[in-house]
Amino acid sequence: MMSLASPQEHPAVPGPQFLFFGFLAGREQLDRAFSSDPTPQVSAVNFEMALLDGLAANGANIRIIGALPVASYPRCKRLVVIGAPFSTVIGGVSGVLATSLNLPLVKLGIRLLTSLYHGRRMLRRGIGRNGIIVYSLHTPYVAAALWLKRLYRVPVAVFIPDLPLHMSGKRSRGLHGAIKGLDDRLLRHLMEKVDFAFPITEGVARSWLPTSLPYHVVEGIAPVFVPSSRRPRSRGQARPRILYTGSFSHIHRVVQLFAARPDLDAELVLVGGGPDLEALQQLATQDMRIKIKPFVVGEALQREFDAADFLINPRDPQWMGAQFSFPSKLFDYMTRKLPILSTRMPGIPPEYFNCFFALDEQDEIALATSLEKALAAGSSEIEARIAAGERLLSTDKSAKVVGARILKALS
């Protein structure tokens, strides 16, 4: 899992004004909510923070209508969300956390109503006159934005970090599957009325968006961070330590291939939780090289990175949602001054593999061969790949550069 972004100040410059519907709150509000959630969506928060940073750096004025990015009760112990104004860690960006009950389905209706209520109040005062930006295909937010568009004649743009119907890894069946299918059809209908889209991969645009809808792919934005002087630690004779942090979702297959090769002299540490947890724990009981740890944040998370030799993205390219996904953790990984191993997911553009070591997950032999090659890389090659990642983050994927492209598309 990633750590929350650090503060970044921007001067108050007159510019376009936008409403932002997203999953954000103040730092203290987020910390309290995450403490009671087994799988907090920190990566989503960091993506939104970087997005807001890029827009603010280019002179945009933004007001947020937010919700907590946590699972529904009882998975998350937070039942009642008390509304309150807040400021993000990025200077000059403020908003309101809407009051809600954190119950399945119930919270969706409440979000629709509160988004309309707060949105109308702000638009009446001229806040958001240049448009509404919606983060994610969240039906209440998209519906509320389009309703406000009709009332106040403002354009609507939607960021698409994933496709809800395709993220579970398998087709949902029964009532749950019927509801998800209905929601997908409703979202497709709503997107026909949207003015612009920012999908996370080209696959989303080709396979899901209306053909007439203009779009610009944004697979990620460099997080707000202070470049570190850290260098990979000297391994000596110790077994290399490979670290994964985040959701245990669609990673079981690659870990299983690793377990099938006991001759691989490496330790695989998985920090997080999610759907694959039970299957991964079973592998860990049979293979002492695999370590499973719960989500951690702050200094505890930093200690895991400090002890690592490599970082890994083991998400399965054969997963049906792979073409619609770019793991946002990769942007955080690229700030850590550590070599990165990654499978070649269809949603990851080829140029990123100038920064990453590619893993071949066709079978256990292919995985072992590609992994051994990466582990044997010399310090010059490792440092060259780390430097390539830093250049990418500081230039083409920097918040200011991406924010300028987004504002140009919105104009």
C-alpha positions as CSV (number, residue, x, y, z in Angstrom):
1,M,0.0,0.0,0.0
2,M,1.2,3.5,-0.6
3,S,1.7,6.4,1.8
4,L,-0.4,9.5,1.4
5,A,1.0,12.4,-0.6
6,S,3.0,15.2,1.1
7,P,1.9,18.8,1.1
8,Q,2.5,20.9,-2.0
9,E,1.8,24.6,-2.1
10,H,0.6,26.5,-5.2
11,P,0.1,30.3,-5.5
12,A,-3.5,31.6,-5.8
13,V,-3.8,32.4,-9.5
14,P,-7.1,33.3,-11.2
15,G,-8.1,30.6,-13.5
16,P,-10.9,28.2,-14.5
17,Q,-13.1,26.9,-11.7
18,F,-14.2,23.3,-11.4
19,L,-16.3,21.1,-9.1
20,F,-14.6,17.8,-8.3
21,F,-16.7,14.8,-7.3
22,G,-14.3,12.2,-5.7
23,F,-13.3,10.0,-2.9
24,L,-11.3,12.5,-0.7
25,A,-11.4,14.1,2.7
26,G,-9.0,15.8,5.1
27,R,-5.9,14.0,6.2
28,E,-7.2,13.3,9.8
29,Q,-10.6,12.2,8.4
30,L,-8.8,9.8,6.0
31,D,-6.5,8.4,8.7
32,R,-9.4,7.7,11.0
33,A,-11.4,6.0,8.3
34,F,-8.5,3.9,7.0
35,S,-7.7,2.7,10.5
36,S,-11.1,0.8,10.5
37,D,-10.9,-0.5,7.0
38,P,-9.0,-3.8,6.2
39,T,-8.2,-2.7,2.6
40,P,-8.0,1.2,2.4
41,Q,-7.9,2.7,-1.0
42,V,-4.7,4.8,-0.5
43,S,-3.7,4.4,-4.2
44,A,-7.0,6.0,-5.3
45,V,-6.4,8.9,-2.9
46,N,-2.9,9.5,-4.2
47,F,-4.1,9.5,-7.8
48,E,-6.7,12.1,-7.0
49,M,-4.2,14.2,-5.0
50,A,-1.7,14.1,-7.9
51,L,-4.5,15.1,-10.3
52,L,-5.5,18.0,-8.1
53,D,-1.9,19.0,-7.7
54,G,-1.5,19.1,-11.5
55,L,-4.6,21.2,-12.1
56,A,-3.8,23.6,-9.3
57,A,-0.2,24.0,-10.6
58,N,-1.7,25.2,-13.9
59,G,-4.0,27.8,-12.2
60,A,-7.2,25.9,-11.9
61,N,-9.5,26.6,-8.8
62,I,-11.2,23.5,-7.5
63,R,-13.8,22.7,-4.9
64,I,-14.3,19.1,-3.9
65,I,-17.4,17.3,-3.0
66,G,-16.0,14.2,-1.3
67,A,-16.8,10.8,0.2
68,L,-14.6,8.4,2.2
69,P,-12.8,5.9,0.0
70,V,-13.5,2.9,2.3
71,A,-15.5,-0.4,2.1
72,S,-19.1,-0.5,3.3
73,Y,-20.0,-1.4,6.9
74,P,-19.3,-4.0,8.4
75,R,-16.1,-4.6,6.5
76,C,-15.2,-1.0,7.5
77,K,-16.2,-0.3,11.0
78,R,-17.1,3.3,10.2
79,L,-20.9,3.4,10.0
80,V,-21.8,7.1,10.2
81,V,-19.9,9.7,8.2
82,I,-20.3,13.2,9.6
83,G,-20.1,15.9,7.0
84,A,-17.5,18.7,7.4
85,P,-15.4,21.1,5.4
86,F,-11.8,20.2,4.8
87,S,-8.6,21.2,3.0
88,T,-6.4,18.6,1.2
89,V,-2.7,18.3,1.8
90,I,-2.3,20.3,-1.4
91,G,-2.5,24.0,-0.6
92,G,-5.5,25.9,-1.8
93,V,-7.7,23.0,-2.6
94,S,-10.7,22.7,-0.3
95,G,-14.0,20.9,-0.2
96,V,-16.7,19.3,1.8
97,L,-17.0,15.7,3.1
98,A,-20.7,14.9,2.6
99,T,-22.7,13.3,5.5
100,S,-23.6,9.7,4.8
101,L,-24.4,6.3,6.2
102,N,-21.7,3.8,5.2
103,L,-24.2,1.0,4.4
104,P,-24.4,-0.9,1.1
105,L,-26.8,0.6,-1.5
106,V,-28.1,3.1,1.1
107,K,-24.9,5.2,0.7
108,L,-25.4,5.3,-3.0
109,G,-28.7,7.1,-2.7
110,I,-27.3,9.4,-0.1
111,R,-24.3,10.3,-2.3
112,L,-26.6,11.2,-5.2
113,L,-28.7,13.5,-3.0
114,T,-25.8,15.2,-1.2
115,S,-23.9,15.7,-4.4
116,L,-26.9,17.5,-5.9
117,Y,-27.4,19.5,-2.7
118,H,-23.7,20.7,-2.4
119,G,-23.3,21.0,-6.2
120,R,-26.3,23.3,-6.6
121,R,-25.2,25.5,-3.7
122,M,-21.7,25.9,-5.2
123,L,-22.9,26.5,-8.8
124,R,-25.3,29.1,-7.7
125,R,-22.3,31.1,-6.3
126,G,-20.4,30.6,-9.6
127,I,-18.1,27.9,-8.1
128,G,-17.5,25.3,-10.8
129,R,-18.7,27.4,-13.7
130,N,-16.1,25.9,-16.0
131,G,-17.2,22.4,-15.5
132,I,-17.5,19.3,-13.3
133,I,-14.8,16.7,-13.0
134,V,-15.9,13.2,-11.7
135,Y,-13.4,10.8,-10.4
136,S,-14.3,7.2,-11.3
137,L,-17.4,5.5,-12.8
138,H,-19.4,5.9,-9.6
139,T,-23.0,6.0,-10.7
140,P,-24.3,8.5,-8.1
141,Y,-21.5,11.0,-9.0
142,V,-21.9,10.7,-12.7
143,A,-25.7,11.0,-12.5
144,A,-25.5,14.0,-10.2
145,A,-23.0,15.7,-12.5
146,L,-25.2,15.3,-15.5
147,W,-28.2,16.6,-13.6
148,L,-26.3,19.7,-12.7
149,K,-25.0,20.0,-16.2
150,R,-28.6,20.2,-17.4
151,L,-29.6,22.8,-14.8
152,Y,-26.5,25.0,-15.1
153,R,-25.2,24.2,-18.6
154,V,-21.7,23.3,-17.5
155,P,-19.6,20.5,-19.2
156,V,-18.8,17.2,-17.4
157,A,-15.6,15.2,-17.6
158,V,-15.1,11.7,-16.1
159,F,-11.9,10.0,-15.0
160,I,-12.0,6.2,-15.4
161,P,-9.4,4.5,-13.2
162,D,-11.2,1.1,-13.7
163,L,-14.4,-0.5,-15.1
164,P,-16.6,-1.7,-12.2
165,L,-18.0,-4.7,-14.1
166,H,-14.5,-6.0,-15.0
167,M,-12.5,-5.6,-11.8
168,S,-13.6,-8.7,-9.9
169,G,-11.7,-11.1,-12.0
170,K,-14.6,-13.4,-12.8
171,R,-18.2,-13.0,-14.0
172,S,-20.5,-12.2,-11.1
173,R,-23.6,-14.5,-11.1
174,G,-27.0,-14.4,-9.5
175,L,-28.6,-11.2,-8.1
176,H,-25.1,-9.6,-7.6
177,G,-24.2,-10.2,-11.3
178,A,-27.6,-8.9,-12.5
179,I,-27.1,-5.7,-10.4
180,K,-23.6,-5.2,-11.7
181,G,-24.7,-5.8,-15.3
182,L,-27.6,-3.2,-14.9
183,D,-25.2,-0.7,-13.4
184,D,-22.8,-1.2,-16.4
185,R,-25.6,-0.5,-18.8
186,L,-26.7,2.5,-16.9
187,L,-23.2,3.9,-16.8
188,R,-22.8,3.3,-20.6
189,H,-26.0,5.3,-21.1
190,L,-24.9,8.1,-18.8
191,M,-21.5,8.3,-20.5
192,E,-23.2,9.1,-23.8
193,K,-24.2,12.5,-22.2
194,V,-20.7,13.3,-20.8
195,D,-18.5,15.8,-22.7
196,F,-15.0,14.3,-22.2
197,A,-13.4,11.2,-20.7
198,F,-10.0,10.4,-19.2
199,P,-9.7,6.6,-19.3
200,I,-6.7,4.9,-17.6
201,T,-5.9,2.7,-20.6
202,E,-6.5,2.7,-24.3
203,G,-8.3,-0.6,-23.8
204,V,-11.1,1.2,-21.8
205,A,-11.5,3.7,-24.6
206,R,-11.7,1.1,-27.4
207,S,-13.9,-1.5,-25.6
208,W,-16.2,0.5,-23.4
209,L,-16.5,4.2,-24.2
210,P,-19.1,5.5,-26.7
211,T,-17.4,5.9,-30.1
212,S,-18.3,9.6,-30.4
213,L,-17.0,10.6,-26.9
214,P,-13.6,12.5,-27.1
215,Y,-11.0,11.2,-24.6
216,H,-7.4,11.4,-23.5
217,V,-5.7,8.5,-21.8
218,V,-4.2,9.2,-18.4
219,E,-2.6,6.0,-17.0
220,G,-1.2,7.9,-14.0
221,I,0.3,11.0,-12.6
222,A,3.6,11.3,-10.7
223,P,2.7,11.5,-7.0
224,V,3.7,14.5,-4.9
225,F,7.0,13.5,-3.4
226,V,10.5,14.8,-2.5
227,P,13.1,12.8,-4.5
228,S,15.1,10.5,-2.2
229,S,18.8,10.0,-2.2
230,R,18.2,6.4,-1.2
231,R,20.1,3.7,-3.1
232,P,19.4,-0.1,-3.2
233,R,21.1,-1.6,-0.2
234,S,24.0,-4.0,-0.7
235,R,22.6,-7.5,-0.7
236,G,25.9,-9.3,0.1
237,Q,25.2,-13.0,0.6
238,A,21.6,-12.5,1.8
239,R,18.7,-13.8,-0.1
240,P,17.1,-11.0,-2.3
241,R,13.9,-9.6,-0.8
242,I,11.1,-8.9,-3.2
243,L,8.3,-6.7,-1.9
244,Y,4.6,-6.3,-3.0
245,T,2.4,-3.8,-1.3
246,G,-1.3,-3.3,-1.9
247,S,-4.5,-5.2,-2.7
248,F,-4.2,-9.0,-3.0
249,S,-6.3,-9.0,-6.2
250,H,-5.3,-11.1,-9.3
251,I,-1.8,-11.8,-8.0
252,H,-2.3,-15.4,-6.9
253,R,-1.3,-17.0,-10.2
254,V,2.1,-15.4,-10.3
255,V,2.8,-16.1,-6.7
256,Q,1.8,-19.7,-7.3
257,L,4.3,-19.9,-10.2
258,F,7.0,-18.6,-7.9
259,A,6.1,-21.3,-5.3
260,A,6.4,-24.0,-8.0
261,R,10.1,-23.2,-8.3
262,P,11.7,-23.9,-5.0
263,D,15.1,-23.4,-6.6
264,L,14.5,-19.7,-6.9
265,D,16.7,-18.2,-4.2
266,A,14.6,-15.2,-3.2
267,E,12.1,-14.1,-0.5
268,L,8.7,-12.8,-1.6
269,V,7.0,-10.5,1.0
270,L,3.4,-9.5,0.4
271,V,2.0,-6.7,2.5
272,G,-1.8,-6.0,2.2
273,G,-5.0,-7.9,2.0
274,G,-7.9,-8.7,-0.4
275,P,-9.6,-11.4,-2.3
276,D,-6.5,-13.6,-2.8
277,L,-5.5,-13.5,0.8
278,E,-6.7,-17.0,1.8
279,A,-5.1,-18.7,-1.2
280,L,-1.8,-16.8,-0.6
281,Q,-1.8,-17.8,3.0
282,Q,-2.1,-21.4,2.0
283,L,1.0,-21.0,-0.3
284,A,2.9,-19.3,2.5
285,T,2.3,-22.2,4.9
286,Q,3.9,-24.6,2.3
287,D,6.8,-22.3,1.2
288,M,8.9,-20.4,3.8
289,R,10.1,-18.0,1.1
290,I,6.7,-16.4,1.0
291,K,5.7,-14.0,3.8
292,I,2.2,-12.5,4.2
293,K,1.8,-9.3,6.2
294,P,-1.3,-7.1,6.9
295,F,-1.7,-3.5,5.6
296,V,0.6,-1.0,7.3
297,V,1.1,2.7,6.9
298,G,3.6,5.4,7.8
299,E,6.9,4.3,9.4
300,A,5.9,0.6,9.4
301,L,5.4,0.8,5.6
302,Q,8.7,2.7,5.1
303,R,10.5,0.0,7.0
304,E,9.2,-2.6,4.6
305,F,10.6,-0.6,1.7
306,D,13.9,0.0,3.5
307,A,14.4,-3.8,3.9
308,A,13.5,-4.6,0.2
309,D,15.9,-5.3,-2.7
310,F,13.2,-5.3,-5.4
311,L,9.6,-4.2,-5.8
312,I,7.1,-6.3,-7.7
313,N,3.8,-5.9,-9.6
314,P,2.7,-9.5,-10.0
315,R,-0.8,-8.8,-11.4
316,D,-1.9,-11.5,-13.8
317,P,-2.0,-10.4,-17.5
318,Q,-4.5,-13.1,-18.2
319,W,-7.0,-11.6,-15.9
320,M,-10.0,-10.4,-18.0
321,G,-9.6,-6.8,-16.6
322,A,-5.9,-6.5,-17.4
323,Q,-6.4,-4.5,-20.5
324,F,-8.5,-2.0,-18.5
325,S,-6.0,-1.6,-15.6
326,F,-2.7,0.2,-15.0
327,P,-1.7,-0.5,-11.3
328,S,-1.3,3.0,-9.8
329,K,1.2,1.6,-7.3
330,L,3.8,1.6,-10.1
331,F,4.0,5.3,-9.9
332,D,4.7,5.2,-6.2
333,Y,7.2,2.4,-6.7
334,M,9.1,4.6,-9.2
335,T,9.8,7.1,-6.4
336,R,11.4,4.5,-4.1
337,K,14.9,4.2,-5.7
338,L,14.4,0.4,-6.0
339,P,14.4,-1.8,-9.1
340,I,10.9,-2.8,-10.2
341,L,9.7,-6.2,-11.5
342,S,6.4,-6.3,-13.4
343,T,4.3,-8.5,-15.6
344,R,3.5,-7.2,-19.0
345,M,-0.1,-6.3,-18.5
346,P,-1.9,-5.0,-21.6
347,G,-2.8,-1.8,-19.8
348,I,0.9,-0.9,-19.2
349,P,2.4,0.9,-22.2
350,P,5.6,-0.6,-23.6
351,E,7.8,2.4,-22.7
352,Y,7.4,1.7,-19.0
353,F,9.6,-1.4,-19.5
354,N,12.6,0.9,-20.0
355,C,12.1,1.4,-16.3
356,F,10.9,-2.1,-15.2
357,F,12.3,-5.6,-15.4
358,A,9.7,-7.6,-17.3
359,L,8.4,-10.9,-15.8
360,D,7.2,-13.7,-18.1
361,E,4.3,-15.5,-16.5
362,Q,3.5,-18.0,-19.2
363,D,4.6,-20.9,-16.9
364,E,6.9,-21.5,-14.0
365,I,9.9,-22.0,-16.2
366,A,9.4,-18.7,-18.0
367,L,8.8,-16.9,-14.7
368,A,11.9,-18.4,-13.2
369,T,14.1,-17.5,-16.2
370,S,12.9,-13.9,-16.3
371,L,13.1,-13.5,-12.5
372,E,16.6,-14.9,-12.3
373,K,17.7,-12.6,-15.1
374,A,16.4,-9.6,-13.2
375,L,17.9,-10.7,-9.9
376,A,21.3,-11.1,-11.6
377,A,21.3,-7.6,-13.1
378,G,24.4,-5.5,-12.3
379,S,24.3,-2.3,-10.4
380,S,24.7,-0.2,-13.5
381,E,21.7,-1.7,-15.2
382,I,19.6,-1.3,-12.1
383,E,20.6,2.3,-11.6
384,A,19.9,3.0,-15.3
385,R,16.3,1.7,-15.0
386,I,15.7,3.6,-11.7
387,A,17.0,6.8,-13.4
388,A,14.7,6.2,-16.4
389,G,11.7,6.0,-14.1
390,E,12.7,9.2,-12.3
391,R,13.0,11.0,-15.7
392,L,9.6,9.8,-16.7
393,L,8.0,11.0,-13.5
394,S,9.7,14.4,-13.6
395,T,8.9,15.1,-17.3
396,D,6.1,13.5,-19.3
397,K,4.2,12.2,-16.2
398,S,4.8,15.1,-13.8
399,A,1.7,16.5,-12.2
400,K,2.2,19.9,-13.9
401,V,2.6,18.5,-17.4
402,V,-0.3,16.1,-17.1
403,G,-2.4,18.8,-15.5
404,A,-1.7,21.1,-18.4
405,R,-2.8,18.4,-20.9
406,I,-6.0,17.8,-18.9
407,L,-6.9,21.5,-18.9
408,K,-6.2,21.8,-22.6
409,A,-8.6,18.9,-23.3
410,L,-11.2,20.4,-21.0
411,S,-11.0,23.8,-22.8
